[in-house]
Amino acid sequence: MSPGAANRKDPGFESWLEGQLRHSAGAMLSSISPVSIVKHRPGFGQTVRPVAGAIVASPVLGDYNPDPDYFFHWFRDSAVVIDALRLLYIDGHIGAEALRHLRDFTRFSLALNGLDGRAIAAVPDRRARVAPELLQYLREDHDLASVHGDAVVAETRVNPDGTLDILRWARPQHDGPPLRALALLRWVAGGHLDDADLLAEVASLIRFDLEFTLRHWREPSFDIWEEESGHHYYTLRVSAAALAEGAAWLDGLGETAQALHCSEESRAVLRLLDGYRVDDRGATHGYYRSRVLADGGPGPKALDIAVILSAIHCAGTGAMHGPADPCMQATLARLDALFDAAYPINHGRSSDRGAAMGRYAGDVYCSGGAYYFSTLGAAEFCFRAAAAHGGDEHRRDEWVGRGDAYLATVRAYTPASGDLSEQFDQRSGEQTSAKQLAWSHAAFISCVSARRAALAASGQPRRR
């Protein structure tokens, strides 16, 4: 019996999946347009009142006491959430409210393009409003003055009231626009947008994101974790996927020249990514390194779950660099072995549970522990690999079993409330870091959707 196979025979496991899905749907929705929540940052003289369309990373207010302040609209996280919203809409968990959220999100995003940091930098007394001990965290005038045009969407995050973030942070980051384009292209491709005005607004945002990606994919930026500047597998992979899917969309609109340009650039990105493969002696398959830093080296975080997340966030864009890619599967195997050895909570676990997964070796952020979206990402990868195996029933079932094993671990460290934080401690399993992380809940939603698709491909009944 493959790891996790027993879970499929456990009615309690299936019941938990459905109950957690309902809870995650509601919890994720609380991060979308959280207009009833007001965030005060008194040390910075700032009061933030969210507007419709903003998506906060966490609706639970924190101030590094000890939970971090995640009351921001991250470009990457919001794209993941808006894609999960589509899955809830398709599955009937949410109705017309989803389209209202999509419209608000699109309008909020388009409005951000008009932000200009030069106006903030020119305020003469802005530093006087900040507590002296916090001035070290305040952005310099020249940094803010550079934020206009394309630089806005490379900001990593903005305030949910539609204003620029005045704090020092890792910038620029280039994964947000292509990831957002992918999410919106899937809304369009699914035929969900009957409203011509909404479709036009969504199309406008897609065009902006594709054009940004065309202009900037060759440039270095910070990684998905906002820690190191360089050229990153994740950012490049989502860029290639957005350009490929964008090319198909543009071609369908009769815009053949721009479609060809996007297609050519997508292939150029993938050729570059082929060079991220690391072949080890004695290994059947190598693995994909996660980054190339400014000095041309891979860095100590070469083995990173971000590579696996890129495969699921780019689902449906080809076999290479996806869940069916043997090198990608070998990358997951190496990560599994890494965290299995590193995390005490993985030692002595039952055979029906997979390893709790983190980000990379030596992570020290918060508890430096396992992440819900990492472990769920590993599970979703397995389900997508299962679906990709087509008629090979044995391989398909094996991958589903592996995915269920990761889900069993998520279940083991999810409280009865169904709440999902960002991390769970590598020693105790207690939840840590930001509470009710929207990305954690979105990851659960997309994982369950991929599992259903895998079971449908194997002829097993689809559960609701």
C-alpha positions in Angstrom: 0.0 0.0 0.0 1.4 3.4 -1.0 2.0 6.1 1.6 -1.3 7.8 2.2 -3.4 5.1 0.5 -5.1 4.3 3.9 -6.4 7.9 4.0 -8.6 7.4 1.0 -10.3 4.5 2.8 -10.8 6.6 5.9 -14.2 8.3 5.9 -13.0 10.6 8.6 -10.2 11.9 6.3 -12.7 12.7 3.5 -15.0 14.4 6.0 -12.1 16.5 7.3 -11.2 17.5 3.8 -14.7 18.8 3.1 -15.1 20.5 6.4 -11.7 22.2 6.2 -12.5 23.3 2.6 -15.6 25.1 3.8 -13.6 26.7 6.6 -10.7 27.7 4.4 -13.2 29.2 1.9 -14.7 31.5 4.6 -11.3 32.3 6.1 -9.8 33.3 2.8 -12.8 35.5 1.9 -12.2 37.5 5.1 -9.0 38.7 3.6 -10.7 40.1 0.5 -11.9 43.7 0.7 -11.6 43.8 4.6 -13.2 47.2 4.7 -14.4 46.8 8.3 -10.9 46.5 9.7 -8.8 49.6 10.5 -5.1 49.2 11.0 -3.2 51.8 13.1 0.6 52.1 12.9 0.9 54.9 15.5 4.7 54.9 15.4 4.5 55.8 11.7 1.6 58.2 12.1 -0.4 56.0 9.9 -4.0 54.8 9.9 -5.0 52.4 7.1 -8.6 51.9 6.1 -8.9 49.2 3.4 -10.9 49.8 0.2 -12.8 47.3 -1.9 -10.6 45.1 -4.0 -7.6 45.0 -1.7 -6.6 41.6 -0.4 -4.6 41.5 2.8 -2.1 38.7 3.5 -3.7 38.2 6.9 -6.8 39.9 8.4 -5.5 39.3 11.9 -3.7 42.5 13.0 -0.1 42.0 14.3 2.7 44.3 15.2 5.6 42.0 15.6 4.5 41.3 19.2 5.3 38.5 18.2 3.1 38.1 15.1 4.3 40.0 12.1 2.3 42.8 10.5 0.8 41.3 7.4 -1.9 43.9 6.8 -0.7 44.6 3.3 -1.8 43.9 -0.2 1.0 41.7 -1.6 0.9 41.4 -5.3 1.9 37.7 -5.3 -0.3 36.6 -2.4 -3.3 38.5 -3.9 -2.9 36.7 -7.2 -2.8 33.3 -5.5 -6.0 34.3 -3.6 -7.9 35.5 -6.7 -7.1 32.3 -8.4 -8.4 30.2 -5.5 -11.5 32.4 -5.6 -12.1 31.2 -9.2 -11.9 27.6 -8.0 -14.5 28.3 -5.3 -16.7 29.9 -7.9 -16.4 27.0 -10.3 -17.2 24.5 -7.5 -20.3 26.4 -6.4 -18.9 27.4 -2.9 -19.5 31.0 -3.8 -21.8 32.7 -6.3 -22.1 36.2 -7.8 -20.1 37.5 -4.8 -17.0 36.1 -6.5 -17.5 38.2 -9.6 -18.0 41.3 -7.4 -14.7 40.5 -5.7 -13.0 40.1 -9.1 -14.3 43.4 -10.3 -13.2 45.2 -7.2 -9.8 43.5 -7.3 -9.3 44.5 -10.9 -10.3 48.1 -10.4 -8.1 48.3 -7.2 -5.1 46.9 -9.2 -5.6 49.2 -12.1 -5.8 52.2 -9.8 -2.5 51.3 -8.2 -0.7 51.9 -11.5 -1.3 55.6 -11.0 0.6 55.9 -7.7 3.6 58.1 -7.6 6.1 58.1 -4.8 7.5 61.5 -5.7 4.4 63.1 -4.0 5.2 61.3 -0.7 8.9 62.1 -0.9 8.1 65.8 -1.3 6.2 66.0 2.0 8.5 68.2 4.1 7.6 66.9 7.6 7.0 63.2 6.8 9.9 62.1 9.0 8.8 64.2 11.9 5.6 62.1 12.1 7.6 58.9 12.8 8.8 57.8 16.2 12.6 58.3 16.5 13.2 54.6 17.2 11.3 53.7 14.0 13.1 56.0 11.6 15.5 53.1 10.7 12.5 51.3 9.1 11.3 54.3 7.1 12.1 54.5 3.4 14.4 57.2 2.2 13.1 60.0 0.0 15.1 58.9 -3.1 13.7 55.4 -2.8 10.1 56.6 -2.7 10.8 59.1 -5.5 11.7 56.3 -7.8 8.3 54.6 -7.5 6.1 55.5 -10.5 5.2 53.8 -13.7 6.3 50.1 -13.8 8.1 50.5 -10.5 4.7 50.5 -8.7 3.8 46.9 -9.5 7.4 45.8 -8.6 6.9 47.2 -5.1 6.2 43.7 -3.6 3.3 45.1 -1.6 1.1 48.2 -1.0 -1.2 49.3 1.8 -4.8 48.0 1.4 -6.1 51.6 1.3 -4.3 51.9 -2.1 -1.3 53.9 -0.9 2.4 53.1 -1.2 4.2 51.2 1.6 6.5 53.7 3.3 8.6 51.0 5.0 11.9 49.6 4.0 11.4 46.3 2.2 12.9 44.0 -0.4 12.3 45.6 -3.7 11.9 45.2 -6.7 10.0 41.9 -7.0 8.8 40.8 -10.4 6.7 37.7 -9.8 3.5 39.6 -9.0 2.5 40.8 -12.5 2.9 37.4 -14.3 1.2 35.5 -11.5 -1.7 38.0 -11.6 -1.9 37.6 -15.4 -2.1 33.8 -15.0 -4.9 34.1 -12.5 -6.9 36.5 -14.6 -6.3 34.6 -17.9 -7.8 31.5 -16.2 -10.9 33.5 -15.2 -11.2 34.6 -18.9 -10.5 31.1 -20.3 -13.1 29.5 -18.1 -15.8 31.6 -19.8 -16.9 33.0 -16.4 -17.0 36.7 -17.5 -20.3 37.4 -19.3 -20.2 41.1 -18.3 -18.6 42.9 -21.1 -17.5 45.8 -18.9 -15.8 43.5 -16.4 -14.1 41.5 -19.2 -12.7 44.8 -20.7 -11.3 45.8 -17.3 -9.8 42.4 -16.7 -8.3 42.4 -20.2 -6.8 45.8 -19.6 -5.0 44.5 -16.5 -3.9 41.4 -18.2 -2.3 43.5 -21.0 -0.5 45.6 -18.4 0.9 42.6 -16.7 2.0 40.9 -19.9 3.7 44.0 -21.1 5.5 44.4 -17.7 6.7 40.9 -17.9 8.0 41.3 -21.4 9.9 44.4 -20.3 11.4 43.1 -17.1 11.8 39.3 -17.0 15.5 39.5 -17.8 16.2 41.9 -14.9 17.3 40.7 -11.4 14.7 41.0 -8.6 14.1 39.7 -5.1 13.0 36.1 -4.7 9.6 34.9 -3.6 10.7 35.1 0.0 11.9 38.7 -0.4 15.4 37.8 0.9 17.9 37.7 -2.0 18.3 39.6 -5.2 19.1 37.7 -8.3 17.5 35.6 -11.1 15.0 33.2 -9.5 13.5 30.0 -10.9 10.0 30.8 -9.5 9.9 34.3 -11.0 11.2 33.1 -14.3 8.8 30.1 -14.4 5.7 32.1 -13.8 6.9 34.7 -16.3 7.2 32.0 -19.0 3.8 30.6 -18.1 2.1 34.0 -18.2 3.7 34.8 -21.6 2.7 31.4 -23.0 -0.9 31.7 -21.9 -1.0 35.3 -22.8 0.1 34.4 -26.3 -2.7 32.0 -26.7 -5.2 34.6 -25.5 -3.9 37.3 -27.8 -3.9 35.0 -30.7 -7.5 34.3 -30.1 -8.2 38.0 -30.2 -6.4 38.2 -33.6 -3.4 40.0 -32.3 -0.9 37.7 -33.9 2.2 39.9 -33.8 2.0 40.5 -30.1 1.0 36.8 -29.5 4.1 35.7 -31.4 6.3 38.1 -29.4 4.9 36.7 -26.1 5.4 33.1 -27.4 9.0 33.7 -28.4 9.9 35.4 -25.1 8.2 32.5 -23.2 10.4 30.0 -25.0 13.5 32.2 -24.3 12.7 32.1 -20.5 12.3 28.3 -20.6 15.6 27.9 -22.4 17.2 29.9 -19.6 15.5 27.7 -17.0 16.9 24.6 -18.6 20.3 25.9 -17.3 19.0 25.8 -13.7 19.2 22.0 -13.8 21.9 20.5 -11.5 23.0 17.1 -12.5 24.6 15.1 -9.6 26.8 12.1 -10.2 25.1 8.8 -9.5 21.6 10.4 -9.5 19.1 9.3 -12.1 17.7 12.8 -12.3 19.2 16.0 -11.2 17.2 18.8 -9.6 16.3 22.4 -10.3 18.2 25.1 -8.3 16.1 28.0 -7.2 18.3 30.9 -8.0 21.3 32.5 -9.6 22.6 35.3 -7.5 24.4 38.5 -8.6 27.8 36.9 -8.5 26.6 34.0 -10.7 26.5 31.5 -7.9 23.5 29.4 -6.8 23.6 30.5 -3.1 22.9 28.4 0.0 19.2 28.3 -0.8 19.5 26.5 -4.1 17.2 23.7 -2.9 13.9 25.6 -2.3 10.2 24.7 -2.2 9.7 27.8 -4.4 10.6 25.6 -7.3 7.8 23.2 -6.5 5.3 26.0 -6.0 6.2 27.3 -9.4 5.1 24.0 -10.9 1.7 24.2 -9.4 1.1 27.9 -9.9 1.9 27.3 -13.6 -0.4 24.3 -13.9 -1.4 23.4 -17.5 1.5 25.1 -19.3 3.4 22.1 -20.5 5.3 19.0 -19.3 8.7 20.4 -18.9 9.3 22.3 -15.7 6.0 20.9 -14.4 4.8 18.1 -12.2 5.4 15.5 -15.0 9.0 16.6 -15.3 11.3 13.9 -13.8 13.8 16.5 -12.7 11.0 18.4 -11.0 9.9 15.2 -9.2 13.5 14.6 -8.1 13.6 18.2 -6.7 10.5 17.3 -4.6 12.2 14.1 -3.4 15.3 16.0 -2.3 13.2 18.6 -0.4 11.3 15.8 1.2 14.5 14.2 2.4 15.8 17.5 3.6 12.9 18.4 5.8 12.3 14.8 6.9 15.8 14.9 8.5 15.8 18.5 9.7 12.4 18.8 11.5 11.9 16.9 14.7 8.1 16.7 14.1 8.9 14.5 11.1 10.9 12.0 13.1 8.9 8.8 14.0 5.8 9.9 12.2 3.3 7.2 11.1 3.6 5.6 7.7 0.4 7.3 6.4 1.9 10.8 6.9 4.3 12.7 4.7 7.0 15.1 5.8 6.0 18.5 7.0 7.7 20.8 4.5 9.4 24.1 4.9 11.1 26.6 2.5 14.8 25.8 2.4 17.6 24.5 4.7 18.5 26.7 7.6 15.4 28.9 7.4 15.3 31.1 10.5 12.2 33.3 9.9 9.9 33.2 12.9 10.1 29.6 14.0 12.0 28.5 10.9 9.4 25.8 10.7 7.1 24.0 8.4 4.8 26.1 6.3 1.2 25.1 5.5 1.5 26.3 1.9 4.7 24.4 1.5 3.2 21.1 2.7 0.0 21.7 0.8 2.1 22.7 -2.3 3.9 19.4 -2.1 0.5 17.6 -1.9 -0.9 19.5 -4.8 2.2 18.7 -6.9 1.6 15.0 -6.2 -2.0 15.3 -7.3 -1.0 17.1 -10.5 1.7 14.5 -11.2 -1.0 11.8 -10.7 -3.3 13.5 -13.3 -0.3 13.8 -15.7 0.3 10.1 -15.6 -2.8 9.4 -17.7 -3.3 5.7 -18.3 -0.6 4.4 -15.9 -2.9 3.4 -13.1 -0.2 2.3 -10.7 1.9 5.5 -11.0 -1.3 7.6 -10.8 -2.4 5.9 -7.6 1.1 6.1 -6.1 1.1 9.9 -6.6 -2.3 10.3 -5.1 -1.2 8.3 -2.1 1.8 10.6 -1.7 -0.4 13.6 -1.9 -2.8 12.3 0.7 0.1 11.6 3.0 1.1 15.3 2.9 -2.5 16.2 3.5 -2.6 13.8 6.5 0.3 15.8 8.0 -1.6 19.1 7.4 -4.6 17.5 9.2 -2.4 16.5 12.1 -1.2 20.0 12.7 -4.5 21.8 12.0 -6.6 22.7 15.1 -10.2 21.8 15.4 -11.1 25.4 14.5 -9.6 24.9 11.0 -7.5 28.1 11.4 -4.3 28.1 9.4 -1.4 30.3 10.2 1.7 30.7 8.1 3.9 28.2 9.9 3.7 25.4 12.4 6.7 24.9 14.6 9.3 22.3 13.5 9.6 20.9 17.0 6.2 21.3 18.7 3.9 21.6 15.7 2.3 24.7 17.3 1.1 27.4 14.9 3.5 30.4 14.5 3.9 33.6 12.5 0.9 35.3 10.9 -2.5 34.0 11.9 -5.2 33.1 9.3 -2.8 33.5 6.4 -4.8 33.9 3.2 -2.2 32.1 1.2 -2.4 29.0 3.5 -6.2 28.8 3.0 -5.8 29.4 -0.8 -3.3 26.6 -0.9 -5.7 24.3 0.7 -8.4 25.2 -1.7 -6.2 24.7 -4.8 -4.8 21.4 -3.3 -8.3 19.9 -2.8 -9.3 21.0 -6.4 -6.2 19.2 -7.8 -7.0 16.1 -5.7 -10.5 16.0 -7.2 -9.1 16.3 -10.7 -6.6 13.4 -10.0 -9.3 11.2 -8.6 -11.5 11.9 -11.6 -8.7 11.0 -13.9 -8.4 7.7 -12.1 -12.1 7.0 -12.4 -12.7 7.3 -8.7 -15.8 9.2 -7.5 -15.5 12.9 -7.1 -16.5 14.0 -3.6 -18.2 17.2 -2.6 
